[in-house]
């Protein structure tokens, strides 16, 4: 009777020793490889998102630096227009017919106008004076047509109000008069315009995300 507990303990020990070891899922090579592939994919996606964020932030900072003064610059254009109107009001040859006081006034207005345009150009605002060039609907606004067979149809023959650009954008389109009735643009000119338009479209295409 005293041997029964000992024998029971021995039987339990033998059963444990004879049992097969349980399979550890964490040590499965296939599972580990799949987990590593998933982690690598998540890492690459995170790096791609960070790179896109960095590029987008750089573009936004550059745009803010270039175009942040658009509203202020647009307000100054009215000042430049009024100065030019004041000079044009004296005619094509104001200095020769004016007295000393008027000459000094005109020279002061011209100097102020030059300083204003230089200050605008320093900050990326440039004047558009497209007389004699091909009409560009993205930069010019046609006010009326002028019959003129001496130049190709669609040529800007008069600038009613100059336009301005800021960076690569149009701050204000130029108001122009366009010739009609003249010869059409040559095939080479038309091909050049199509090439320029295609290049502009390519440059404006959005960037693709790396690793997408």
C-alpha positions as CSV (number, residue, x, y, z in Angstrom):
1,X,0.0,0.0,0.0
2,X,2.9,2.4,0.7
3,X,4.2,2.0,-2.9
4,X,1.1,3.4,-4.6
5,X,2.0,7.2,-4.4
6,X,5.5,6.6,-5.6
7,X,4.3,4.5,-8.5
8,X,1.7,7.2,-9.4
9,X,4.4,9.9,-9.4
10,X,6.7,7.8,-11.5
11,X,3.9,7.2,-14.1
12,X,3.2,10.9,-14.4
13,X,6.9,11.7,-14.9
14,X,7.2,9.0,-17.5
15,X,4.2,10.3,-19.3
16,X,5.7,13.9,-19.4
17,X,9.0,12.6,-20.7
18,X,7.4,10.5,-23.4
19,X,5.1,13.3,-24.7
20,X,6.2,15.0,-27.9
21,X,7.3,18.7,-27.5
22,X,4.8,21.3,-28.6
23,X,5.5,23.3,-31.9
24,X,6.5,26.9,-31.2
25,X,4.8,29.2,-33.8
26,X,7.3,32.0,-33.1
27,X,10.1,29.9,-34.3
28,X,8.5,29.1,-37.7
29,X,10.9,30.3,-40.4
30,X,8.0,31.0,-42.9
31,X,6.1,33.1,-40.3
32,X,9.3,35.0,-39.4
33,X,10.0,35.7,-43.1
34,X,6.5,37.0,-43.7
35,X,6.6,39.2,-40.7
36,X,10.0,40.6,-41.8
37,X,8.5,41.3,-45.3
38,X,5.5,43.1,-43.8
39,X,7.8,45.3,-41.6
40,X,10.0,46.1,-44.5
41,X,7.0,47.1,-46.6
42,X,5.7,49.3,-43.8
43,X,9.1,50.9,-43.4
44,X,9.4,51.7,-47.2
45,X,5.9,53.2,-47.2
46,X,6.7,55.4,-44.2
47,X,10.0,56.6,-45.9
48,X,8.1,57.3,-49.1
49,X,5.5,59.4,-47.2
50,X,8.2,61.3,-45.4
51,X,10.0,62.1,-48.7
52,X,6.7,63.3,-50.2
53,X,6.0,65.4,-47.2
54,X,9.5,66.9,-47.4
55,X,9.1,67.8,-51.1
56,X,5.7,69.2,-50.6
57,X,6.9,71.3,-47.7
58,X,9.8,72.6,-49.8
59,X,7.4,73.6,-52.6
60,X,5.0,75.3,-50.2
61,X,7.9,77.3,-48.6
62,X,9.2,78.3,-52.0
63,X,5.8,79.3,-53.2
64,X,5.2,81.3,-50.1
65,X,8.5,83.1,-50.6
66,X,7.8,83.8,-54.2
67,X,4.1,84.5,-54.3
68,X,3.5,85.8,-50.8
69,X,3.6,89.4,-51.9
70,X,1.1,88.9,-54.8
71,X,-1.7,90.9,-53.2
72,X,0.6,93.8,-52.2
73,X,2.3,93.8,-55.6
74,X,-1.0,93.9,-57.4
75,X,-2.0,97.0,-55.4
76,X,1.2,98.7,-56.4
77,X,0.4,98.2,-60.1
78,X,-2.2,100.9,-60.0
79,X,0.5,103.3,-58.8
80,X,2.7,102.4,-61.7
81,X,-0.2,102.8,-64.1
82,X,-1.0,106.3,-62.8
83,X,2.6,107.3,-63.2
84,X,2.7,106.2,-66.8
85,X,-0.6,108.0,-67.5
86,X,0.8,111.2,-66.0
87,X,3.8,110.9,-68.4
88,X,1.7,110.0,-71.4
89,X,-0.6,113.0,-70.7
90,X,2.3,115.4,-71.7
91,X,2.6,113.8,-75.2
92,X,5.4,111.9,-76.9
93,X,7.9,114.7,-76.6
94,X,7.2,116.4,-73.3
95,X,10.6,117.6,-72.3
96,X,11.3,119.8,-75.4
97,X,8.1,121.8,-75.1
98,X,8.0,122.1,-71.3
99,X,9.4,124.8,-69.1
100,X,12.1,124.1,-66.4
101,X,9.6,123.4,-63.6
102,X,7.6,121.0,-65.8
103,X,10.7,119.2,-66.9
104,X,11.8,118.7,-63.3
105,X,8.4,117.3,-62.5
106,X,8.5,114.9,-65.4
107,X,12.0,113.8,-64.6
108,X,10.9,113.1,-61.0
109,X,8.0,111.0,-62.1
110,X,10.1,109.1,-64.5
111,X,12.7,108.4,-61.8
112,X,10.0,107.3,-59.4
113,X,8.5,105.0,-62.0
114,X,11.9,103.4,-62.7
115,X,12.6,102.9,-59.0
116,X,9.1,101.3,-58.5
117,X,9.6,98.9,-61.4
118,X,13.1,98.0,-60.2
119,X,11.8,97.3,-56.7
120,X,9.0,95.1,-58.1
121,X,11.5,93.3,-60.3
122,X,13.8,92.7,-57.3
123,X,10.9,90.8,-55.8
124,X,10.2,88.8,-58.9
125,X,7.5,91.0,-60.5
126,X,8.3,91.8,-64.1
127,X,6.5,93.9,-66.6
128,X,4.9,92.4,-69.8
129,X,5.2,94.6,-72.9
130,X,4.2,92.2,-75.7
131,X,3.8,94.6,-78.6
132,X,4.9,92.8,-81.8
133,X,4.7,89.4,-80.3
134,X,2.2,86.5,-80.9
135,X,-1.0,86.8,-78.8
136,X,-0.9,84.5,-75.8
137,X,-4.2,83.9,-74.2
138,X,-2.5,82.8,-71.0
139,X,-0.7,86.2,-70.7
140,X,-2.7,88.6,-72.7
141,X,-6.3,89.8,-72.8
142,X,-7.5,91.0,-76.2
143,X,-9.6,94.2,-76.1
144,X,-10.2,94.6,-79.8
145,X,-8.9,93.7,-83.2
146,X,-7.2,96.0,-85.7
147,X,-7.2,95.3,-89.4
148,X,-3.5,95.2,-90.4
149,X,-2.2,93.0,-93.2
150,X,1.4,94.0,-92.7
151,X,1.8,91.6,-89.8
152,X,0.6,88.0,-89.2
153,X,-2.9,87.6,-87.9
154,X,-2.9,87.3,-84.1
155,X,0.0,89.6,-83.6
156,X,-0.2,92.1,-80.7
157,X,-0.1,95.6,-82.4
158,X,-0.9,97.8,-79.4
159,X,-0.6,97.5,-75.6
160,X,-3.5,99.2,-73.9
161,X,-2.3,98.3,-70.5
162,X,0.9,96.4,-69.7
163,X,0.7,93.2,-67.8
164,X,2.9,91.8,-65.0
165,X,4.2,88.4,-64.0
166,X,5.4,87.1,-60.6
167,X,7.6,84.1,-60.7
168,X,6.1,81.8,-63.3
169,X,2.5,83.1,-62.8
170,X,0.6,85.9,-64.4
171,X,0.0,88.6,-61.8
172,X,-2.1,90.7,-64.3
173,X,-2.6,90.0,-68.0
174,X,-1.7,92.6,-70.5
175,X,-4.6,94.4,-72.3
176,X,-3.8,94.4,-76.0
177,X,-5.1,95.0,-79.5
178,X,-4.6,92.1,-81.9
179,X,-4.1,92.3,-85.7
180,X,-6.5,90.6,-88.0
181,X,-6.6,90.0,-91.8
182,X,-2.8,89.5,-92.2
183,X,-1.1,86.2,-93.2
184,X,-1.3,83.2,-90.9
185,X,1.6,82.1,-88.8
186,X,4.1,79.8,-90.6
187,X,4.1,76.1,-90.1
188,X,7.4,76.3,-88.2
189,X,6.0,78.9,-85.8
190,X,2.9,76.8,-85.2
191,X,5.1,73.7,-84.5
192,X,7.2,75.8,-82.1
193,X,4.1,76.9,-80.2
194,X,2.8,73.3,-80.0
195,X,6.2,72.2,-78.7
196,X,6.2,74.9,-76.1
197,X,2.7,74.1,-75.0
198,X,3.6,70.4,-74.6
199,X,6.7,71.2,-72.6
200,X,4.6,73.4,-70.3
201,X,2.2,70.6,-69.7
202,X,5.0,68.1,-69.0
203,X,6.5,70.5,-66.5
204,X,3.2,70.9,-64.7
205,X,2.6,67.2,-64.3
206,X,2.5,66.1,-60.6
207,X,5.3,64.1,-59.1
208,X,4.8,60.4,-58.5
209,X,5.3,59.1,-55.0
210,X,8.4,56.9,-54.6
211,X,7.8,53.4,-53.5
212,X,4.0,53.6,-54.3
